[in-house]
Amino acid sequence: MAGLESYSSTGEYGIDPREQDLEKTNLSLKEQEDILRPALCMIDHADYKRAVKILRHLLSKNSKNRDGVYWLGYCFQKMDDPSNALICFNSLIKIDPSDESYSVLGDLYYDLGEDLLAKKAYETSLEIINYESPLLFNLYKKLGNIYLREGDFESAEEYFNRAYVIYSNSDVLLVNFGTLEIHKGNLDEAVERFRSALNINQLNDNAWVGLALISKTKSDVELANAHLKRALECNPINPVAIQLAVQDSFERNEFDVAIEYLQNFLEKNPDNSDLSYTLAGIFYRIGSFAEARIELERTLSLEPNHILGNELSKELELV
């Protein structure tokens, strides 16, 4: 995500430049801590908007206050404002170029799907990290996931193994190993990894999804459905589980069931363009063209260049 800029009309962190002292502060460290304290209390109570006001006041007095910049970025993340979170975390790197700062920036890029930028931040963190740092497990695990998505299975396995040495009892990491084995075509090894994850945490929905995928690949429909049911019991809005459930319902011509799955998911996750397109496609399939057009508007507003969505739009023009 390139070209991000701070507020052009208000200055750094959204602060009026007339109120901002960029170079120095007349406040003592204790006075700055006294300003920060109520902001942290509000963050604890998820009152992010009020916390932002206090943090901006603090940063108007000292724009280099490391904790103020970090927590302001954190609040923006929680408020689903990644652009301003990135402004803060990139500023944090300049104020405090530490392993933790690079890790925080990498996590945000990772969540945004910006794998190359996340990898660069994580690798920079590893260059300066203390190898007794609690951040190492997360860095290794997420780098492994990035390499897995890139198709570099050897590097993915190397980083997963490094994470495993640090903490072998992570069900999330074992699911990552299982996903890697699926990509390598080692289905029996993948099953072993997913079952190991479930031995640690029976509520790991992604482990159940992994078992469902493998059972479906082996044409064991009954077992696949049982695993899928458990996944949805653990997490009714797991997107992969929803996709599998919708596919199964569609194949059985149970369109009402598929529509219900998708509508329930999109009510809680309205920004998923692919599942929005899937819902529009089902409406089109059953002849509910008005509903299809309405849902497709959402799909294309989220992703104007959605290839299948634009193809469906052309089809709807003909009916």
N, C-alpha and C positions, 0 to 999 in steps of 0.2 A: 504494500500500500504506500505509494509514493506521493510526494507533493503535498503532504499534510502541512497546514499552516495554522498558527494560532489566530485568535479573533483579530481581524484587521481593524475593527472599529474600537476595540477595547484594550488591546495590548496583551501582554503575556498572561496566561492563565485566566483571561477574561477580566483583568483588572484595569480600571481606568488609569492610563499613564500618568495623569496628574496626581494620582494618589500613590504611585509606586516609586519606591526607592530601590533601584536595581543594584546599587553598589554597596550600600551599607545600611545598618539599622541602628537606631538609638535605643532599641530594646535590649535588655540583658537577656541572657540565655533563660533565666528563670521566668522572665516576663513572657518570652516566646512560648515556653512550656505551659504557662498559665493560659495562654490563648488556645494552644493546641488541645489541652485536656478536655474541654467541653465538646470539641469536635469529635474526639475519639469516643466519647460517651454517646453522642448521637449516631456515630457509625455503628456502635454496638447495638443500637436500637433500630438500625436500618433507616434512619432519618438522614438520608444522604444529601438532600437538597439544602437542609439547614447546615449540615456539616460543610458543604461546599462554600457557603457564605462566610463561615468562620475561617476556613482555610484560605480563602481569597484575601480576607482581611489580614491574616498572618503574613501571607506572601506579599501583600502590598507594603508591609514593613520590612520584610527580608525575603526577597525572591529566591535566595539561596538556601533557605531552610529545608534541609534534606527531608525531614519527616513530613513537613507541610506539602512538599511536592509529591512525595510518594502517596500520601493519603488522599490528596486531591485526585491523582490518577486512579486510585482504587475506587473512589466514589464515582468517577466517571464510568469506570467499568461496570459498576453495579447499576448505574443509571442507563446502561446500554448506549453509551456515548464513546465508542472506541476511538474516534478521531481525536477527541480532546484527551483521552487517556494516553494515547500515543505521544501527544505533545508533552504531557507531563513526564512520561517515562523516558522519552528521549532527552528531556531536560535533566532528569535524574542522572543519566549517564554522564552528563557534563559536570554535574555537581559532585557526584560520587561514583566514579568509574570502577565499581566493585563487582565481584562475582554475583552478589545478590541483585544489584541493579540490572546487570545484563540478563540475569535469569528472569527477572520480572518482565523486562521488555520482551524476552523470548517467549514467555508464557502468553503474553497478549497477542503477539504475532501468530503463535501456534493456534490459539483459539479463533483467530480470524482466518485461518487456513492459509496464511502466508508462510509456507514451509521454508522457503529459501532464506527469508529474513529471520525466521525463528532459529533456523540452524546456525546462521551466522552469529546471532546473539548468544546462543547456547555454547557454541565453540569458543567464543571469546571469553565467556564465563569460565569455561574449563581451563583456559590458558592461565588464569590468575587465581583459581580457586584453591583453598586449603583442602587437602584431600581427606580431612576429617569432617568436612562440612556436611550438614544434613541435606544440603541442596543436591548432592551428587546423585542420589537415587532418582529424583525427578528428572535431572538433566539426562542421565543415561537412558531412562525409560522413554522420554519424549524424543530424543535423538533416534532411538531405535524405531519408534513409530514413523518418524519422518523418512528414514531410510527404507522402511517397509513400504510406505506409500510410493516412494521413488522406484521401487522394484529392485533395490540393492539388498537382497536377502542376507548376504554375507555380513555386511556392515550392520544391518538390523539385528542379526543374531549376536554379533559381537557386543553391541551396546546393551541388549537385553541380558546377556550373560554377566556383564559388568554390574548391572542393576541387581541381578539375582544374587551375586556375591554379597552385596550390601544388605539385601533384605529378601530372603527366599520365601517368606510367608505372605507375599502380596498376591491376592486373588486377581487383581487388575493386571499385574505383570504376567501371571500365568495365562490369562486370556490373550494377552499380546503374543505370548509364545504360541498359543493354539492357533491364532490367526496366521502367524508366520508359517506354521506347519501346513495349514490349508493351502496357502499360496505356493508352498513347495510341493504340494501334492501328497503329503504324508498324512493321510486322514486318520490312521490309527493313532499316530503320535499326537495329532491334534485332539482327538477324543480324550486321550490320557491327560493332556494339559487342561482341558476344560473341566474334566472331572476333578482334577486336583484343585482347581480354583473353587469348585463347588464344595469340596471338602472343607475349605476354609470359610466360604461364605455362600450359603445356600440361596441367598437373595441376589446373587450376581446375574442380572438379566442377560448380560452379554455372553456369559458362559452358556446359558440355556439357548440363546440364539445360535451360538456356534454349534452346539450339539444338534439343533434343529436343521441347520444348513447341511451338516454331514449326513444326517439321517435321510434328508430329502435327496441328497446326491446319491445315496445308496438305495433309493426308491423304497425306503421303509416309511411309508406315508403315516401309518398309525403312530410310530415312535416320533416322527418329525412333528406331528400335530401335538403330541403330549409335551414335547420339549417347548414348542412354541407357546402352548397354553401357560406353562410355568413362567416363561419369559414375560408374558403379558401380565401375569399375576404379580410378578415382581416389579414391573415397570410398564404401565399401560400405554406409555407414549414413547417406548423405544422405537426409533424410526425404522430400523431394519426389521424388527419383529412385526411392525405394522405393515411394511411392504410385503413380507412373507404371508401374513394373514390375509391381506387384500388379494394377493395373487392366488392363494388357495381358494378364497371365496369366489373370486372371479372365474376360476377354472370349474367350479361347481355351479356356476350361474347363480350364485347367491349374491346378487348385486346389492340388495338392501343391506346385507351384512357388511359388505365391502364399503359401502357409502357411510355407514355408521362408524366403522373404524376410522375412516379418513376424516370425517367431520369432527369426531371427538378429538383426534390428534390436532387438527388444524385450529380448533378452538383454543388450544393451549399453545400451539406453535404456528402462528399464522404466517410466518415468514419462510416456510419450507416450500420453495417453488416446485420441486419435483413431485411432492405428494399432492400439491394443489393441482398440478397438471394431470396427475393420475385420476383425481376426483373429477376433473372436467372431462377427461376421456371416458370415464364410466357413464357420466351423464349423457355424453354424446352417444355411447354405445346403446343405451336403453331408450334413446329418443327424447330425452329431456333437454332439448336444445337451449331453452331459455336459461336453465340452471347451468348448462355447460358454458354458455357465453359469460354469465356472471362470474363463475369460478375462473374461467380463463383470463378474465380481466385482472384478477388477482395474480395469477401466474405471471403474466407479462408485465405487470407493474413491478413485480419483484425482480424479474429477469427478462428484460425486453428482448434479448437475443436468444431466448430459450428456443432451440431449434424445433423440437417436437411441438412446443406450444404454438409457434408460428405456423407450423404445418396444419395443426388442428384448427387454427383460426381461419385458414383458407378453406378448409373443409366446411366449417360452419357458415361461411359466406354463401355456400351453394344450397343451403337448406332453409 
